[in-house]
Amino acid sequence: MKTKTAFSLIAAANLIFCSAGFAAGAKTHEVTGTVLETTPTKIVVQKEGNHHLRDERDED
């Protein structure tokens, strides 16, 4: 019985810590394509075909 309780506590702690890691989210990402425009507040990249990706950014 003690083994099941210990295992359950370890599993619960693992779930909590893994969830917290995913909740933080990514702070950076990578985009490939032709850069069409850059300003202090945005970057516009051309993707496949006529699709454009506009990314707002901080001035930092």
CHARMM internal coordinates of N, CA and C (Angstrom, degrees):
IC EDIT
DIST 1 N 1 CA 1.4493
DIST 1 CA 1 C 1.5339
ANGL 1 N 1 CA 1 C 111.00
DIST 1 C 2 N 1.3493
ANGL 1 CA 1 C 2 N 117.20
DIHE 1 N 1 CA 1 C 2 N -40.20
DIST 2 N 2 CA 1.4575
ANGL 1 C 2 N 2 CA 120.36
DIHE 1 CA 1 C 2 N 2 CA 179.58
DIST 2 CA 2 C 1.5216
ANGL 2 N 2 CA 2 C 111.04
DIHE 1 C 2 N 2 CA 2 C -64.73
DIST 2 C 3 N 1.3403
ANGL 2 CA 2 C 3 N 116.20
DIHE 2 N 2 CA 2 C 3 N -34.12
DIST 3 N 3 CA 1.4568
ANGL 2 C 3 N 3 CA 120.16
DIHE 2 CA 2 C 3 N 3 CA 179.67
DIST 3 CA 3 C 1.5244
ANGL 3 N 3 CA 3 C 110.72
DIHE 2 C 3 N 3 CA 3 C -65.33
DIST 3 C 4 N 1.3273
ANGL 3 CA 3 C 4 N 117.42
DIHE 3 N 3 CA 3 C 4 N -41.81
DIST 4 N 4 CA 1.4657
ANGL 3 C 4 N 4 CA 120.80
DIHE 3 CA 3 C 4 N 4 CA 178.84
DIST 4 CA 4 C 1.5227
ANGL 4 N 4 CA 4 C 111.06
DIHE 3 C 4 N 4 CA 4 C -64.57
DIST 4 C 5 N 1.3183
ANGL 4 CA 4 C 5 N 116.75
DIHE 4 N 4 CA 4 C 5 N -40.01
DIST 5 N 5 CA 1.4584
ANGL 4 C 5 N 5 CA 120.44
DIHE 4 CA 4 C 5 N 5 CA 179.47
DIST 5 CA 5 C 1.5216
ANGL 5 N 5 CA 5 C 110.57
DIHE 4 C 5 N 5 CA 5 C -65.92
DIST 5 C 6 N 1.3220
ANGL 5 CA 5 C 6 N 117.13
DIHE 5 N 5 CA 5 C 6 N -45.48
DIST 6 N 6 CA 1.4661
ANGL 5 C 6 N 6 CA 120.77
DIHE 5 CA 5 C 6 N 6 CA 179.30
DIST 6 CA 6 C 1.5232
ANGL 6 N 6 CA 6 C 110.53
DIHE 5 C 6 N 6 CA 6 C -62.76
DIST 6 C 7 N 1.3191
ANGL 6 CA 6 C 7 N 116.97
DIHE 6 N 6 CA 6 C 7 N -42.96
DIST 7 N 7 CA 1.4580
ANGL 6 C 7 N 7 CA 120.81
DIHE 6 CA 6 C 7 N 7 CA 179.46
DIST 7 CA 7 C 1.5243
ANGL 7 N 7 CA 7 C 110.43
DIHE 6 C 7 N 7 CA 7 C -63.88
DIST 7 C 8 N 1.3179
ANGL 7 CA 7 C 8 N 117.10
DIHE 7 N 7 CA 7 C 8 N -40.23
DIST 8 N 8 CA 1.4624
ANGL 7 C 8 N 8 CA 120.82
DIHE 7 CA 7 C 8 N 8 CA 179.04
DIST 8 CA 8 C 1.5187
ANGL 8 N 8 CA 8 C 111.35
DIHE 7 C 8 N 8 CA 8 C -64.14
DIST 8 C 9 N 1.3261
ANGL 8 CA 8 C 9 N 117.21
DIHE 8 N 8 CA 8 C 9 N -40.98
DIST 9 N 9 CA 1.4603
ANGL 8 C 9 N 9 CA 120.50
DIHE 8 CA 8 C 9 N 9 CA 178.70
DIST 9 CA 9 C 1.5262
ANGL 9 N 9 CA 9 C 111.48
DIHE 8 C 9 N 9 CA 9 C -66.08
DIST 9 C 10 N 1.3074
ANGL 9 CA 9 C 10 N 117.07
DIHE 9 N 9 CA 9 C 10 N -40.36
DIST 10 N 10 CA 1.4689
ANGL 9 C 10 N 10 CA 121.00
DIHE 9 CA 9 C 10 N 10 CA 177.96
DIST 10 CA 10 C 1.5238
ANGL 10 N 10 CA 10 C 110.25
DIHE 9 C 10 N 10 CA 10 C -64.82
DIST 10 C 11 N 1.3148
ANGL 10 CA 10 C 11 N 117.08
DIHE 10 N 10 CA 10 C 11 N -43.60
DIST 11 N 11 CA 1.4688
ANGL 10 C 11 N 11 CA 121.04
DIHE 10 CA 10 C 11 N 11 CA 179.28
DIST 11 CA 11 C 1.5237
ANGL 11 N 11 CA 11 C 110.89
DIHE 10 C 11 N 11 CA 11 C -63.38
DIST 11 C 12 N 1.3361
ANGL 11 CA 11 C 12 N 117.49
DIHE 11 N 11 CA 11 C 12 N -42.02
DIST 12 N 12 CA 1.4627
ANGL 11 C 12 N 12 CA 121.02
DIHE 11 CA 11 C 12 N 12 CA 179.39
DIST 12 CA 12 C 1.5262
ANGL 12 N 12 CA 12 C 110.90
DIHE 11 C 12 N 12 CA 12 C -64.82
DIST 12 C 13 N 1.3327
ANGL 12 CA 12 C 13 N 117.28
DIHE 12 N 12 CA 12 C 13 N -43.21
DIST 13 N 13 CA 1.4612
ANGL 12 C 13 N 13 CA 120.79
DIHE 12 CA 12 C 13 N 13 CA 178.84
DIST 13 CA 13 C 1.5301
ANGL 13 N 13 CA 13 C 110.76
DIHE 12 C 13 N 13 CA 13 C -63.40
DIST 13 C 14 N 1.3188
ANGL 13 CA 13 C 14 N 116.70
DIHE 13 N 13 CA 13 C 14 N -41.21
DIST 14 N 14 CA 1.4612
ANGL 13 C 14 N 14 CA 121.10
DIHE 13 CA 13 C 14 N 14 CA 178.79
DIST 14 CA 14 C 1.5277
ANGL 14 N 14 CA 14 C 110.53
DIHE 13 C 14 N 14 CA 14 C -61.67
DIST 14 C 15 N 1.3097
ANGL 14 CA 14 C 15 N 117.47
DIHE 14 N 14 CA 14 C 15 N -42.97
DIST 15 N 15 CA 1.4588
ANGL 14 C 15 N 15 CA 122.28
DIHE 14 CA 14 C 15 N 15 CA 179.83
DIST 15 CA 15 C 1.5177
ANGL 15 N 15 CA 15 C 110.64
DIHE 14 C 15 N 15 CA 15 C -63.54
DIST 15 C 16 N 1.3218
ANGL 15 CA 15 C 16 N 117.38
DIHE 15 N 15 CA 15 C 16 N -42.62
DIST 16 N 16 CA 1.4678
ANGL 15 C 16 N 16 CA 121.38
DIHE 15 CA 15 C 16 N 16 CA -179.55
DIST 16 CA 16 C 1.5244
ANGL 16 N 16 CA 16 C 110.62
DIHE 15 C 16 N 16 CA 16 C -64.63
DIST 16 C 17 N 1.3345
ANGL 16 CA 16 C 17 N 117.57
DIHE 16 N 16 CA 16 C 17 N -46.67
DIST 17 N 17 CA 1.4652
ANGL 16 C 17 N 17 CA 119.87
DIHE 16 CA 16 C 17 N 17 CA -177.82
DIST 17 CA 17 C 1.5233
ANGL 17 N 17 CA 17 C 111.95
DIHE 16 C 17 N 17 CA 17 C -69.25
DIST 17 C 18 N 1.3126
ANGL 17 CA 17 C 18 N 118.78
DIHE 17 N 17 CA 17 C 18 N -35.53
DIST 18 N 18 CA 1.4717
ANGL 17 C 18 N 18 CA 120.86
DIHE 17 CA 17 C 18 N 18 CA 177.80
DIST 18 CA 18 C 1.5215
ANGL 18 N 18 CA 18 C 110.48
DIHE 17 C 18 N 18 CA 18 C -68.60
DIST 18 C 19 N 1.3144
ANGL 18 CA 18 C 19 N 117.23
DIHE 18 N 18 CA 18 C 19 N -39.40
DIST 19 N 19 CA 1.4606
ANGL 18 C 19 N 19 CA 121.05
DIHE 18 CA 18 C 19 N 19 CA 178.86
DIST 19 CA 19 C 1.5176
ANGL 19 N 19 CA 19 C 110.68
DIHE 18 C 19 N 19 CA 19 C -64.25
DIST 19 C 20 N 1.3130
ANGL 19 CA 19 C 20 N 117.49
DIHE 19 N 19 CA 19 C 20 N -39.27
DIST 20 N 20 CA 1.4629
ANGL 19 C 20 N 20 CA 120.98
DIHE 19 CA 19 C 20 N 20 CA 179.83
DIST 20 CA 20 C 1.5268
ANGL 20 N 20 CA 20 C 110.61
DIHE 19 C 20 N 20 CA 20 C -64.24
DIST 20 C 21 N 1.3138
ANGL 20 CA 20 C 21 N 117.51
DIHE 20 N 20 CA 20 C 21 N -36.06
DIST 21 N 21 CA 1.4628
ANGL 20 C 21 N 21 CA 120.92
DIHE 20 CA 20 C 21 N 21 CA 178.44
DIST 21 CA 21 C 1.5105
ANGL 21 N 21 CA 21 C 112.51
DIHE 20 C 21 N 21 CA 21 C -65.77
DIST 21 C 22 N 1.3222
ANGL 21 CA 21 C 22 N 117.27
DIHE 21 N 21 CA 21 C 22 N -38.98
DIST 22 N 22 CA 1.4602
ANGL 21 C 22 N 22 CA 120.60
DIHE 21 CA 21 C 22 N 22 CA 178.88
DIST 22 CA 22 C 1.5190
ANGL 22 N 22 CA 22 C 111.50
DIHE 21 C 22 N 22 CA 22 C -74.78
DIST 22 C 23 N 1.3083
ANGL 22 CA 22 C 23 N 117.81
DIHE 22 N 22 CA 22 C 23 N -30.45
DIST 23 N 23 CA 1.4556
ANGL 22 C 23 N 23 CA 121.38
DIHE 22 CA 22 C 23 N 23 CA -178.41
DIST 23 CA 23 C 1.5199
ANGL 23 N 23 CA 23 C 111.75
DIHE 22 C 23 N 23 CA 23 C -68.20
DIST 23 C 24 N 1.3330
ANGL 23 CA 23 C 24 N 118.05
DIHE 23 N 23 CA 23 C 24 N -25.94
DIST 24 N 24 CA 1.4516
ANGL 23 C 24 N 24 CA 121.23
DIHE 23 CA 23 C 24 N 24 CA -178.64
DIST 24 CA 24 C 1.5235
ANGL 24 N 24 CA 24 C 110.94
DIHE 23 C 24 N 24 CA 24 C -64.72
DIST 24 C 25 N 1.3290
ANGL 24 CA 24 C 25 N 118.73
DIHE 24 N 24 CA 24 C 25 N -34.49
DIST 25 N 25 CA 1.4505
ANGL 24 C 25 N 25 CA 122.31
DIHE 24 CA 24 C 25 N 25 CA 177.54
DIST 25 CA 25 C 1.5179
ANGL 25 N 25 CA 25 C 112.87
DIHE 24 C 25 N 25 CA 25 C 75.78
DIST 25 C 26 N 1.2954
ANGL 25 CA 25 C 26 N 115.19
DIHE 25 N 25 CA 25 C 26 N 167.93
DIST 26 N 26 CA 1.4614
ANGL 25 C 26 N 26 CA 121.12
DIHE 25 CA 25 C 26 N 26 CA -179.02
DIST 26 CA 26 C 1.5181
ANGL 26 N 26 CA 26 C 109.53
DIHE 25 C 26 N 26 CA 26 C -86.68
DIST 26 C 27 N 1.3090
ANGL 26 CA 26 C 27 N 116.69
DIHE 26 N 26 CA 26 C 27 N 143.35
DIST 27 N 27 CA 1.4535
ANGL 26 C 27 N 27 CA 122.40
DIHE 26 CA 26 C 27 N 27 CA 177.70
DIST 27 CA 27 C 1.5247
ANGL 27 N 27 CA 27 C 111.44
DIHE 26 C 27 N 27 CA 27 C -99.84
DIST 27 C 28 N 1.3244
ANGL 27 CA 27 C 28 N 117.45
DIHE 27 N 27 CA 27 C 28 N -19.21
DIST 28 N 28 CA 1.4568
ANGL 27 C 28 N 28 CA 120.69
DIHE 27 CA 27 C 28 N 28 CA -179.64
DIST 28 CA 28 C 1.5191
ANGL 28 N 28 CA 28 C 109.42
DIHE 27 C 28 N 28 CA 28 C -132.30
DIST 28 C 29 N 1.3082
ANGL 28 CA 28 C 29 N 116.84
DIHE 28 N 28 CA 28 C 29 N 159.00
DIST 29 N 29 CA 1.4641
ANGL 28 C 29 N 29 CA 121.66
DIHE 28 CA 28 C 29 N 29 CA 174.43
DIST 29 CA 29 C 1.5250
ANGL 29 N 29 CA 29 C 108.28
DIHE 28 C 29 N 29 CA 29 C -151.58
DIST 29 C 30 N 1.3150
ANGL 29 CA 29 C 30 N 115.25
DIHE 29 N 29 CA 29 C 30 N 164.29
DIST 30 N 30 CA 1.4593
ANGL 29 C 30 N 30 CA 121.28
DIHE 29 CA 29 C 30 N 30 CA -177.87
DIST 30 CA 30 C 1.5149
ANGL 30 N 30 CA 30 C 109.32
DIHE 29 C 30 N 30 CA 30 C -119.31
DIST 30 C 31 N 1.3194
ANGL 30 CA 30 C 31 N 116.63
DIHE 30 N 30 CA 30 C 31 N 135.32
DIST 31 N 31 CA 1.4569
ANGL 30 C 31 N 31 CA 122.62
DIHE 30 CA 30 C 31 N 31 CA 179.95
DIST 31 CA 31 C 1.5167
ANGL 31 N 31 CA 31 C 107.57
DIHE 30 C 31 N 31 CA 31 C -126.53
DIST 31 C 32 N 1.3265
ANGL 31 CA 31 C 32 N 116.81
DIHE 31 N 31 CA 31 C 32 N 137.46
DIST 32 N 32 CA 1.4602
ANGL 31 C 32 N 32 CA 120.21
DIHE 31 CA 31 C 32 N 32 CA 176.56
DIST 32 CA 32 C 1.5213
ANGL 32 N 32 CA 32 C 109.32
DIHE 31 C 32 N 32 CA 32 C -112.50
DIST 32 C 33 N 1.3089
ANGL 32 CA 32 C 33 N 116.04
DIHE 32 N 32 CA 32 C 33 N 146.92
DIST 33 N 33 CA 1.4524
ANGL 32 C 33 N 33 CA 121.88
DIHE 32 CA 32 C 33 N 33 CA 179.62
DIST 33 CA 33 C 1.5222
ANGL 33 N 33 CA 33 C 109.07
DIHE 32 C 33 N 33 CA 33 C 148.45
DIST 33 C 34 N 1.3121
ANGL 33 CA 33 C 34 N 115.63
DIHE 33 N 33 CA 33 C 34 N -177.49
DIST 34 N 34 CA 1.4552
ANGL 33 C 34 N 34 CA 121.85
DIHE 33 CA 33 C 34 N 34 CA -179.91
DIST 34 CA 34 C 1.5202
ANGL 34 N 34 CA 34 C 109.47
DIHE 33 C 34 N 34 CA 34 C -85.89
DIST 34 C 35 N 1.3342
ANGL 34 CA 34 C 35 N 117.37
DIHE 34 N 34 CA 34 C 35 N 127.80
DIST 35 N 35 CA 1.4584
ANGL 34 C 35 N 35 CA 121.62
DIHE 34 CA 34 C 35 N 35 CA 178.30
DIST 35 CA 35 C 1.5214
ANGL 35 N 35 CA 35 C 108.48
DIHE 34 C 35 N 35 CA 35 C -77.32
DIST 35 C 36 N 1.3325
ANGL 35 CA 35 C 36 N 115.91
DIHE 35 N 35 CA 35 C 36 N 121.35
DIST 36 N 36 CA 1.4571
ANGL 35 C 36 N 36 CA 121.03
DIHE 35 CA 35 C 36 N 36 CA -178.81
DIST 36 CA 36 C 1.5157
ANGL 36 N 36 CA 36 C 112.48
DIHE 35 C 36 N 36 CA 36 C -96.16
DIST 36 C 37 N 1.3386
ANGL 36 CA 36 C 37 N 116.69
DIHE 36 N 36 CA 36 C 37 N -34.88
DIST 37 N 37 CA 1.4551
ANGL 36 C 37 N 37 CA 120.23
DIHE 36 CA 36 C 37 N 37 CA -175.39
DIST 37 CA 37 C 1.5219
ANGL 37 N 37 CA 37 C 109.88
DIHE 36 C 37 N 37 CA 37 C -157.01
DIST 37 C 38 N 1.3317
ANGL 37 CA 37 C 38 N 116.22
DIHE 37 N 37 CA 37 C 38 N 140.74
DIST 38 N 38 CA 1.4597
ANGL 37 C 38 N 38 CA 120.85
DIHE 37 CA 37 C 38 N 38 CA 172.77
DIST 38 CA 38 C 1.5256
ANGL 38 N 38 CA 38 C 108.36
DIHE 37 C 38 N 38 CA 38 C -134.28
DIST 38 C 39 N 1.3091
ANGL 38 CA 38 C 39 N 115.88
DIHE 38 N 38 CA 38 C 39 N 136.26
DIST 39 N 39 CA 1.4587
ANGL 38 C 39 N 39 CA 123.25
DIHE 38 CA 38 C 39 N 39 CA 174.28
DIST 39 CA 39 C 1.5196
ANGL 39 N 39 CA 39 C 106.79
DIHE 38 C 39 N 39 CA 39 C -136.19
DIST 39 C 40 N 1.3164
ANGL 39 CA 39 C 40 N 118.29
DIHE 39 N 39 CA 39 C 40 N 173.23
DIST 40 N 40 CA 1.4682
ANGL 39 C 40 N 40 CA 119.33
DIHE 39 CA 39 C 40 N 40 CA 177.93
DIST 40 CA 40 C 1.5380
ANGL 40 N 40 CA 40 C 113.43
DIHE 39 C 40 N 40 CA 40 C -61.50
DIST 40 C 41 N 1.3352
ANGL 40 CA 40 C 41 N 117.70
DIHE 40 N 40 CA 40 C 41 N -18.17
DIST 41 N 41 CA 1.4669
ANGL 40 C 41 N 41 CA 119.79
DIHE 40 CA 40 C 41 N 41 CA -176.23
DIST 41 CA 41 C 1.5182
ANGL 41 N 41 CA 41 C 114.76
DIHE 40 C 41 N 41 CA 41 C -115.24
DIST 41 C 42 N 1.3414
ANGL 41 CA 41 C 42 N 118.97
DIHE 41 N 41 CA 41 C 42 N -8.13
DIST 42 N 42 CA 1.4644
ANGL 41 C 42 N 42 CA 119.22
DIHE 41 CA 41 C 42 N 42 CA -178.24
DIST 42 CA 42 C 1.5189
ANGL 42 N 42 CA 42 C 111.92
DIHE 41 C 42 N 42 CA 42 C -154.54
DIST 42 C 43 N 1.3290
ANGL 42 CA 42 C 43 N 114.04
DIHE 42 N 42 CA 42 C 43 N 159.78
DIST 43 N 43 CA 1.4618
ANGL 42 C 43 N 43 CA 123.03
DIHE 42 CA 42 C 43 N 43 CA 172.61
DIST 43 CA 43 C 1.5236
ANGL 43 N 43 CA 43 C 106.35
DIHE 42 C 43 N 43 CA 43 C -131.80
DIST 43 C 44 N 1.3321
ANGL 43 CA 43 C 44 N 117.08
DIHE 43 N 43 CA 43 C 44 N 130.52
DIST 44 N 44 CA 1.4638
ANGL 43 C 44 N 44 CA 121.36
DIHE 43 CA 43 C 44 N 44 CA 178.20
DIST 44 CA 44 C 1.5181
ANGL 44 N 44 CA 44 C 107.87
DIHE 43 C 44 N 44 CA 44 C -114.28
DIST 44 C 45 N 1.3537
ANGL 44 CA 44 C 45 N 116.19
DIHE 44 N 44 CA 44 C 45 N 125.14
DIST 45 N 45 CA 1.4602
ANGL 44 C 45 N 45 CA 122.60
DIHE 44 CA 44 C 45 N 45 CA -177.67
DIST 45 CA 45 C 1.5199
ANGL 45 N 45 CA 45 C 108.13
DIHE 44 C 45 N 45 CA 45 C -122.44
DIST 45 C 46 N 1.3535
ANGL 45 CA 45 C 46 N 116.33
DIHE 45 N 45 CA 45 C 46 N 135.97
DIST 46 N 46 CA 1.4613
ANGL 45 C 46 N 46 CA 120.77
DIHE 45 CA 45 C 46 N 46 CA 176.72
DIST 46 CA 46 C 1.5186
ANGL 46 N 46 CA 46 C 108.89
DIHE 45 C 46 N 46 CA 46 C -87.11
DIST 46 C 47 N 1.3155
ANGL 46 CA 46 C 47 N 115.76
DIHE 46 N 46 CA 46 C 47 N 126.02
DIST 47 N 47 CA 1.4574
ANGL 46 C 47 N 47 CA 121.83
DIHE 46 CA 46 C 47 N 47 CA 177.07
DIST 47 CA 47 C 1.5258
ANGL 47 N 47 CA 47 C 108.01
DIHE 46 C 47 N 47 CA 47 C -97.46
DIST 47 C 48 N 1.3159
ANGL 47 CA 47 C 48 N 117.91
DIHE 47 N 47 CA 47 C 48 N -163.96
DIST 48 N 48 CA 1.4694
ANGL 47 C 48 N 48 CA 122.10
DIHE 47 CA 47 C 48 N 48 CA -179.79
DIST 48 CA 48 C 1.5199
ANGL 48 N 48 CA 48 C 110.65
DIHE 47 C 48 N 48 CA 48 C -58.06
DIST 48 C 49 N 1.3186
ANGL 48 CA 48 C 49 N 116.53
DIHE 48 N 48 CA 48 C 49 N 137.83
DIST 49 N 49 CA 1.4599
ANGL 48 C 49 N 49 CA 120.99
DIHE 48 CA 48 C 49 N 49 CA 178.95
DIST 49 CA 49 C 1.5152
ANGL 49 N 49 CA 49 C 110.86
DIHE 48 C 49 N 49 CA 49 C 68.44
DIST 49 C 50 N 1.3330
ANGL 49 CA 49 C 50 N 115.75
DIHE 49 N 49 CA 49 C 50 N -135.25
DIST 50 N 50 CA 1.4636
ANGL 49 C 50 N 50 CA 120.71
DIHE 49 CA 49 C 50 N 50 CA -179.81
DIST 50 CA 50 C 1.5250
ANGL 50 N 50 CA 50 C 112.65
DIHE 49 C 50 N 50 CA 50 C -100.91
DIST 50 C 51 N 1.3079
ANGL 50 CA 50 C 51 N 118.12
DIHE 50 N 50 CA 50 C 51 N 14.75
DIST 51 N 51 CA 1.4615
ANGL 50 C 51 N 51 CA 121.30
DIHE 50 CA 50 C 51 N 51 CA -179.79
DIST 51 CA 51 C 1.5276
ANGL 51 N 51 CA 51 C 109.88
DIHE 50 C 51 N 51 CA 51 C -76.53
DIST 51 C 52 N 1.3171
ANGL 51 CA 51 C 52 N 115.78
DIHE 51 N 51 CA 51 C 52 N 132.46
DIST 52 N 52 CA 1.4519
ANGL 51 C 52 N 52 CA 121.20
DIHE 51 CA 51 C 52 N 52 CA 177.80
DIST 52 CA 52 C 1.5235
ANGL 52 N 52 CA 52 C 109.15
DIHE 51 C 52 N 52 CA 52 C -118.37
DIST 52 C 53 N 1.3128
ANGL 52 CA 52 C 53 N 115.98
DIHE 52 N 52 CA 52 C 53 N 141.92
DIST 53 N 53 CA 1.4542
ANGL 52 C 53 N 53 CA 122.25
DIHE 52 CA 52 C 53 N 53 CA 176.10
DIST 53 CA 53 C 1.5138
ANGL 53 N 53 CA 53 C 107.78
DIHE 52 C 53 N 53 CA 53 C -112.84
DIST 53 C 54 N 1.3293
ANGL 53 CA 53 C 54 N 115.97
DIHE 53 N 53 CA 53 C 54 N 120.72
DIST 54 N 54 CA 1.4703
ANGL 53 C 54 N 54 CA 121.27
DIHE 53 CA 53 C 54 N 54 CA 179.68
DIST 54 CA 54 C 1.5241
ANGL 54 N 54 CA 54 C 107.25
DIHE 53 C 54 N 54 CA 54 C -109.53
DIST 54 C 55 N 1.3224
ANGL 54 CA 54 C 55 N 116.63
DIHE 54 N 54 CA 54 C 55 N 123.22
DIST 55 N 55 CA 1.4603
ANGL 54 C 55 N 55 CA 121.77
DIHE 54 CA 54 C 55 N 55 CA -177.24
DIST 55 CA 55 C 1.5232
ANGL 55 N 55 CA 55 C 109.02
DIHE 54 C 55 N 55 CA 55 C -117.63
DIST 55 C 56 N 1.3246
ANGL 55 CA 55 C 56 N 116.36
DIHE 55 N 55 CA 55 C 56 N 116.68
DIST 56 N 56 CA 1.4635
ANGL 55 C 56 N 56 CA 120.83
DIHE 55 CA 55 C 56 N 56 CA 175.29
DIST 56 CA 56 C 1.5131
ANGL 56 N 56 CA 56 C 108.46
DIHE 55 C 56 N 56 CA 56 C -74.36
DIST 56 C 57 N 1.3156
ANGL 56 CA 56 C 57 N 117.99
DIHE 56 N 56 CA 56 C 57 N 144.83
DIST 57 N 57 CA 1.4612
ANGL 56 C 57 N 57 CA 120.07
DIHE 56 CA 56 C 57 N 57 CA -179.45
DIST 57 CA 57 C 1.5181
ANGL 57 N 57 CA 57 C 110.16
DIHE 56 C 57 N 57 CA 57 C -142.80
DIST 57 C 58 N 1.3404
ANGL 57 CA 57 C 58 N 114.18
DIHE 57 N 57 CA 57 C 58 N 157.56
DIST 58 N 58 CA 1.4642
ANGL 57 C 58 N 58 CA 121.06
DIHE 57 CA 57 C 58 N 58 CA 176.05
DIST 58 CA 58 C 1.5145
ANGL 58 N 58 CA 58 C 108.60
DIHE 57 C 58 N 58 CA 58 C -78.44
DIST 58 C 59 N 1.3009
ANGL 58 CA 58 C 59 N 116.90
DIHE 58 N 58 CA 58 C 59 N 160.06
DIST 59 N 59 CA 1.4680
ANGL 58 C 59 N 59 CA 120.42
DIHE 58 CA 58 C 59 N 59 CA 178.56
DIST 59 CA 59 C 1.5263
ANGL 59 N 59 CA 59 C 111.25
DIHE 58 C 59 N 59 CA 59 C -80.29
DIST 59 C 60 N 1.3241
ANGL 59 CA 59 C 60 N 119.05
DIHE 59 N 59 CA 59 C 60 N -0.46
DIST 60 N 60 CA 1.4655
ANGL 59 C 60 N 60 CA 122.58
DIHE 59 CA 59 C 60 N 60 CA -179.32
DIST 60 CA 60 C 1.4985
ANGL 60 N 60 CA 60 C 110.95
DIHE 59 C 60 N 60 CA 60 C -69.67
END
COOR INIT
IC SEED 1 N 1 CA 1 C
IC BUILD
